[in-house]
Amino acid sequence: MSQSYNRGLIEDFSRWREFSAGMWAWIFHKFTGWVLVGYLFTHIAVLSTALSGATEYTTTIQGLESLLIVRILEVGLLAVAVFHILNGLRLLFVDLGVGLEAQDKSFYASLILTGVIVVASVPTFLAGVTI
Amino acid sequence: MSTQVPEQVEDESASETVSTGKQKRDAKKRERAERVQEQREVEAAEKARTADDTYHLKVFRYDPEVPEKQEPRFDDFYVPYKQGMTILDALMWARDHYDSSLTFRHSCRQAICGSDALFVNGSQRLGCKTQLSDLSEPVRVEPLPHADVVKDLVVDMEHFYDQMEAVEPYFQTNSLPDGELEEQRQTRENREKVKMSTRCIWCSACMSSCNIAAGDNEYLGPAAINKAYRFAMDEREGEDMKQRRLEILEQEHGVWRCQTQFSCTEVCPKDIPLTEHIQELKREAIKNNLKFW
């Protein structure tokens, strides 16, 4: 063999066309994981306002909840968290070697369940908190 | 005799006695024949393109030794469909009728040699096991992803074979039977356990589909781990050997790289539950290291 052709970037992109259920589950799990890590920091920042007194904390929460964008983001956060939990359970079963032949179905099930829970939560979140 | 064109050409070069008139006539005849032939080819190509029972194949072409083919391209082939035609059949037909330089590996044509794993319509498949009728047109045939292309559809398998060799894919044991002619019997249950893993044909479809293997060149890959599973789970090899095999597998680039994307299991032409085997070896490795009992 004198020479060989390295398909480089084009091949790196073409790799993403091979998607099947398991691949999507992996991608979503990584993505939601990173989103949750990011959220953790804002969560700590908001909680730490309680250090300077109860009223400070309450006004912060009220201020945040009065913004529509925050309430919408909360719905997104719930979606991310619920999917991460459900797919995490799915991965637990995969690691235990249980139901491997139904791994795609369990992925779809976790997607649907996430959708249902998120839709059901929309009225509650958009109504906001009244303290 | 005068209709045999090639012989006349020989005659012309051999002797000067042929009259110039005859030469002219022959030249004209040849020209006409060539024209007719050309027209026929064009017609045939046109017919193939428009016919209902042909399949349109787009085949990846690359050849480092031909300047025109150094830049990869896709060639279109229109192959007349016969019932039961596979990708491999279509490629062979295209090679025999259109372009004899079309290069691809194939041998047994019955899904046991593992030579013709190809990337067909965005998924790794065995050419000889994939029915044309199952695919949507145009059928895109590419060499296996995540491997260097040597020529056309031929990829460099060296790395894959290295990974396979790394897990010592052969039977080894310290406990030989006493009698010289005594066989090393395996229990039926144990045979059932390793049955699926023995079916591997080293086609590299799983390795090519694995995203982790694509990003990490040192990762053993599904095929090699499955091979290791076949022997690690074989009770006849004994505890020492199993220990040795697990030590190979539980290294940084061994079983723990698998992130259960199930791509390998989806593409395996022999339906080996690769992910299941990798997961079982993970559990074996943990049990082996914990040993509370």
Interface residues (C-beta under 8 A of the other chain):
Chain A: M1 S2 Q3 S4 Y5 N6 R7 E11 S14 R15 R17 E18 S20 A21 G22 M23 A25 W26 L91 V94 D95 L96 G97 L100 E101 Q103 D104
Chain B: Y62 P64 E65 P72 G122 S123 Q124 E142 P145 H146 D148 V149 V150 D156 S209 N211 A214 Q259 T260 Q261 F262 S263 T265 E266 P273 T275 E276 Q279 E280 K282 R283
